[in-house]
Amino acid sequence: MPEKFDALDRLVQLLLLIAAITAVANGLFMLAKPLDWYVFIPTVVTTGPPNAHFIRDIGLAYAASGLILLYAATNPVLRWRAAVVGGLWLALHGLLHLYEVAAGICGPATFWADAPAVLGQPGLIIAALLILRGRKRI
């Protein structure tokens, strides 16, 4: 392990930190104000009536993923496995959205409206892990 992080190591930290903060923020919003979150995200209202308990359940998953990613971001060279674990639910959630549009469950407009948030977080994590792998830090 290098004594000091270089610019690419800092980039990895930044990518993980962005994914972590946005996941924690979304999760806390879902936990604290589930019905406000429901109407704040325009595409969610098209999925059916709100269920505060279910929204909070998902909020816990977001918050937990984000906290694990925060841990990973402090030293991604040593804690890259935490980045994998923290990103797993986010990636599976993104894959579910891909499946739903492919199966015709939701339309392309809904998918593209959700894509930056739903695919953005796992994309950041995958990019961070690919940088580490390419530099033989994993």
N, C-alpha and C positions, 0 to 999 in steps of 0.2 A: 504494500500500500504506500502511495506517495506521502511524504511528510506534509506537503501543502497541496491543497486543491488548486488545479489550474483552471483556465477559463472554461474548458469543456466540462470539467467536474462541476463548476458553478452553474453551467447551463443545465446540467442534469438536475441539480438541486432546484433550480428555478422551475423547471418543467414539473417536477414532483410537487413543489410548493403550490403552484397554481392549481394543479388538480386537487391537492389536499384542501386548500382554503375554500375552493368552490364547492367541494363535496361536503365539507363540514358546514359551511354557510347554508347550503340547500337543506341538509339534514336538520339543522337547528330550526330553520324556518318551518319545515314540515312538522317538526315536533311541537313547536311553540304555537303556531297558528295554522293548523292543517286546512281549515276552510278558506283562509286568506290565500294560502299557497295554491289551493285548488283553482281559484279564480285568477290568480296572478299569472299562471302559466296558461296561455290561451288554448293550447292544444289539449290540455287535460280535460277541459269541460266537454270535449267531444267523446270522451271515453265512457261516459255514464255518470250517474249521480255520485256526489262525494261520499266517502266513507272515512271519517276522521281517524278511526282506529287503524285502518289499512294504510292511510297516508302516514301516520306516525310509525307504523311498522317499517315502511320503506325509508322514512326519515332516519330511523336507527341504522339501517344498512348504509345509507349515505354517510352519516356521522362516523360510524365505525370505520368505514373505508378511508375516510378523510383523516381520522386520527392515526391510523396505521401509516398512511402516506406521509403525514407530518413527521412521524418517527423515522421513516425511511429517508426523508429529505435531509435530516440532520447529518447523515453520513451515508450517502447512497452506495459508496464503494463497499462498505462493510454491511450495509443493511438492504442490499438489493432484493433479498428474498422478501423483506417486508413490503417492498414496492410491488412485487408480484402478488402477494396476498392482498394488499390494499387495493390493487387494481382489478382483482379477479371479479368481484361482484359488478364493478362498473363495466368491465368488458362484457360480461354475460348479459347485463342489462342492455348494452348496445347491440349485441347479437340478437337479442329478443326483438328489438325494434327493426333490425334488418329482416328477420324472419317475418314479422308482421306485415311489412310492406310487400315482401316477396309472395306471401300467401294471400294478399289482397285484404287483409284484416284492417289495415289502415291505408289511406291514400298517400301518394307521393308528396302532396303538399304538406300533409301533417308530418311525414317523415323528415322532409327538408327543413321544416320549421323547428323540429326537435333535434336534428342532427348536430348542430354545434355544441349543445350541452351534453347530449347523450353519447355522442361519439368523440367529442372533443377531449373529455377527461381521460378515457382509456387511450386515446391517441397520444396524448402527452406522456402518459406512463410508458407506452410502447416505445415511443421515440427516445425517452430517457434510458430505457433498458437496452435499446439497440446501440445507443452511443456507448454505454458501459461495455457491452459485448464486443463492439467493434474495437474498443481500446484494450480489450483483454482484461477488463477490471472485474469481469464475472468469470 
